[in-house]
Amino acid sequence: MEIVQAVRWSDDGDGVRIIDQRQLPARETTRDLRTIDDVCEAIRTLAVRGAPAIGIAGAMGLVVSMRSSKDASTDVLVANLRVAGDRIRGTRPTAVNLGWALDRMLRVAAESTTAGAVDATDSATLIARLKREATDILDEDRAMCRRIGEHGATMIGDGARVLTHCNTGALATGGIGTALAAVYVAVEQGKRVEVFADETRPLLQGSRLTAWELTRAGIPVTVLVDGAAASLMRAGRVDLCIVGADRVATNGDVANKVGTYGLAIAAKHHGIPFVVAAPSTTFDPHTTRGEDILIEQRGADEVRCGFGVQTAPAAVDVYNPAFDVTPGHMITAIVNEHGIYNPPFNFSRVEPGHSVRADG
């Protein structure tokens, strides 16, 4: 299997190298993000996307943002970091990984200076520390993806037909993915797996990205329009639904790409397991229920004239939330790098990046 790498350091180490996902599947293009403006634009416009991947890109982006402050004192550098962090944080408010990664980087910066570990004039050492921290975030995500895949693969039988939504593979993470990681590991184990990928309107992450990624990896995949998922289930052609998440509340409510809630309703009606796979960095101990999750509203033209083709009247009102919320009671299991958790969920004691204790 050939699995892509969506985000990493540029060859010279001074930029964030991404696969520009806006160009897929027609062209595989890499970009090096070398300024704070580059980073914010890439995250906002979905050149890099997926909750884990944008967290990694955000952390690396903070390091990139310091290039213009490398001759300043560490106090000035930390102040500039906070401003840059606020800019990056505002690009995608729903995915918890972005805020978590930025807070982790800012905490390292603050602790390094206040504890006296870095001299006030030694900005180079502080920048090096922060670059190591961003690299650690990338490496940790790779390891988490592998463990998620190993746990999730236990739920995929030989010959399984798996339905997924949006893109949850290597393009969305620093490693082999979240929900698709389970597919990759199952295939590595010699299981035969067929994937059905929802098109995922309006930006078609399923058809543009998931289908491209799986085809490249040699895994059978069929694209279907979002509205066909329920009839595919009724026809008895789906054994398992597995999706990712951008935020998991402590009660197990999950925010994911819009259309996930409808998929969960259809799966429950047809008695099909509905599984969510996400790293612990996507679990938010400060959000108790789905109603408290801020849902990003995207531009109307993504619907009215997506990809440059007008498909609705120019002045028509548009409802275009990027995500919806699936209640925890509709979810069969939630998988993270520590294991498989079944309802009723209680993630009130989870800290992102650490083990989760689930009651029930």
N, C-alpha and C positions, 0 to 999 in steps of 0.2 A: 504494500500500500504506500502511495505517495501522499503525505499529509503536509499541508502548507504551514508556514509560520507567518501570522498576521502582523505581529509587532515585535520589533527588536531594535537594538542600537544600530546606527549606520556603521559602515566599515571604519570610518575615522573616529567613531565614538562621540562625535559632537552633535549628532542629530538622532531623531527617532525615525526609524525606517518602518513604513507600513505598506501593506498592499492596499492600493486605493480601491475600495470596494464599490465605489460608484461606477467604476469602469467595467466591472464584471457583469456578465460572463464574456463579453466581446473581447476584452483586452485584459491581460494580467500586467498591471503597471505598479511599480513600487515608487514611493515618494519618501524623501528625507525631510522631516519637519525640523526646521532649524531656528525658528523664532516662536515666541508665545502666540503671535498672530497665526502662524501656521498650525500650531497645536489646537487652538480654539476652533479655527475654521474646520479642521479635519474632523474633530469630534462632533461639532454642531451639524455639519453637513453629511455625516455618516460615512465619510471616507474611511474612518475607523469606527467600529461599532461592536456591540456586544458588551454586556456589563463588565466582565473581567478585563476585556481588552481595553476599554476606555479607562478603567482604573489604572492599568499599567501605563497606557499612553499619557495619562494625566501626571503620574509620578515622574515618568521620564521627561515630560514636558516641563515640569518645574526645574529640573536640572538644566534643560535647554534654555529656559528663561534667564538663567543666571549668567549666561555668556557676556551679557552687557554690563554685569555688576562685578565681574571677577576682580577688578582693581579697587573695589570699595571695601570699607570696613565690614566686619561680620555683622554688626548691628544694622547697617544699611542693607546688607544682603538679605538678612532675615526679614526686614520690613518689606523689601521688594518681593520676597517669596510669598508673603501673606497676600499682597496685592495680586500677584500672578495666580495664587491659589484660588482666590475669589473669582477671578476671570474664568479660569478653567472649570471651577465648580458650577458656574452658572450655565454652562453649555448644555448639560443634560441632567436635569434635576431628579429624575425618578430613580435611576440606577444607583444603589447604595455604594457599590464598589468604588465609584469615582470619589465621593466624599471621604470614604474610608482611607483610600490610598493617599489622598492629599493630606488628610489629617495626620497620617503616619509620617509622612515626609516632613511636615511642619513641626511635628513633635520632636523628631530627631534633630532638626535644626535648632530648636529652642533649647533642648537638653544639652546639646553640644556646646552652646555658647554660655548658658547660665551656669553649667557645672564646671566651666573652666577647661573643658577638654580641648577646646580650640581657642587659640589666642585671638584677641580682637582684631589683629591685623592679618590673620592667616586665613584669608578667604579661600585659598587654593585647597587647604586641608578640609574645610567645611564642604566645599563643592565635591571633593573626592568622597567624603563620607556619604553625602546625599546620593551620589551616583551609585555607590555600593548598595545603598538602601533600595533604590529603584530597581537595581538588578536583582536584589533579593526578592522583591515583590514579583518580578517576572518569573524567577526560578521557582518560587513557592507556588505560583499559579500553575506552572507546568506540572509540578508534583501533585497538586490537588486534582488537576484534570485526570491524571492517570489513575488516582485512587477512586475518583468518582466513576470512571469508566469500569474499573474492576468491580466495584459494588453494583453498579447498574447492570453490568453484563449478566449477573446472576439472575436477573429478571427476564432475560431474553433467551428463549428456547431455540433449539435448532429448527430452522425453517420458519422463524417468526416473521410476521408482516407488521412492520412498525410504522405508525403514523406520527409525523412531527410537524411543528409549526415554526415559522421564521428560520433563523440560522443559529445553531447551538454547537457548532463544530470548532475547528481550529481557527476559522476566521473570526470567531467571537471571543477568543481567549488567547492566552499566551502559550497554551499547550494543545492538546488534542480535542478540547471541547468539554462540554458538560453533558447534555443529553446525547449528542452524537458520540461522545467518548464511549458511552456504553455500547453503541453499535460498533465502533472501531475495535474495542477490546473483544467483543463477542466474535467478530470476524477473525481476529487474531487467534482466537481459541478454536477456530475451525468450524464455527457455526455458520449455517447459511441464513442470511438475513436479507430481506427485501424492505426497502424504505419507501413510504409514500410521503411526499413533501408538499404541504399546503403552499400554494403560490405566495401567500402572505401579502395581501394588498394593504396600502397602495404602492409600497416601494419594492415589493416582489423579492424580499430577502430569501424566501423559500425557493423560488424558481431561479433567481439569479445567482444565489450564493450556495445554498444547501445542495442543489442539484449539481452545480459546477464542482463543488468540493467532493461530493460522493462519487461523481463520475470520474474525477481525477484519481480517486482512491480505488476505483474498480468495484464499487459496491452498487448493486442494482437499485435504481431509484426511479420513481414515477412521479411526475408533477401533476397536481390537480388543483383546480380553482378552489378557493376557500369554501365556497358554497356546496361543493361536492363531497365534503368529508362525511357528513351525516349519512348520505346514501351509500357511501363506500362501507361504512360500518354496518348499515342495515343489510348489505349484500354479503356480510360475513367475511369480508376481506381484510379485516384489521384485528390483530391479536393484542396489540399494546399501543397506547398513546404515550409518548414521552416528550416533554418540552423543557425549556429552561426557565429562568426567572431573572428579573432585574431587581426585585426586592421581595424578601420573605418576612412577613410580620410575625410577632411572637406567637400568635394563635394559629399559624400555618396558612393564613391568607397570602396569596401570591400575586404580585404584579408581573405580568409578562406581556409580550407583544399583543396588541389588540387582535382579537379573534380567538385567543386562548380560552376565554370564558365560554364562548359558544361551543368550542371543541369539547370542553369538560362536560357541558350539559349533554351533548350528544353521546359521549362515551358513557356517562352514567346511565342514560336511558337504555343503551344497548348492552350494558353489563361488561364493558371493556375497561381494563385497568388504566387509570390515568396517573402518570408518574411525573414528578417534577425533579429535575436534577440541577443542582447549583452548588457552588463552593460556599463555605461558611462565611466568606467575605460578603455574600449577598444577603445574609441574615441580619436583620436590623433589630437589635435589642431595644431600640427607642421607639419603635412603631408597634403598637399592640394589636392593631386590626387593619384590615384592608382599607376601610373608609378613611384612615388617616394618611394614606399614601398620596403624595402629590403626583398627579398624572400630567405628564408633559403634553401640551397641545401644540401640534405642528401646523405649518402653513397650509392654507386652503389650496394653493396651487399644486400641492402634491396630489390632490384628488382631481382638481379641475383640469389640469393639463400636465399630468405626470409624464416625465420623459419627453416633454416637448410636444405632446399631442393633446389637443383639446378634447376632453371627454365629458364635459359638463358645461352648461352656460357660464359665460365669463363672470357674471355677477351673482350666481347662485350662492346661497349660504352653504357652508361646509362644516361638518363635525368630524374632526380628524385627531382624536386622541392617539398618542403613540402606543398606549398600553391599556389593558383592562385588568380587573382583579378577579381572580378565581378563589372563592371561599375554601378554606381548609377542609370543610366537611365533604367537599366534592373530590378531593384528592386521595388516591389510593395509597400513595407513598411519596415521601420526599427523600431524595438521596443527596448526601454530600460526601466529602472525602472521608468522613468518619463512619459512615454506615447508612443504613436504610431505616427510616422512621415512619411509623404508621399512626393514623389518627386515633384518639384526639391528640393534637399537637400542643406542645408547650415548649417554646424556644425562648422563654423569658430569661434564661441564664446563659444564653450564648453570647460570646464576644467574638466579633468577626476575626477569622484567622485562627480560632481556637476550637477546642472540642465542644460539641453540642450535647447537652443532656436533654432528652425528650421523655416526658412523662406519658404514661398510657401505652 
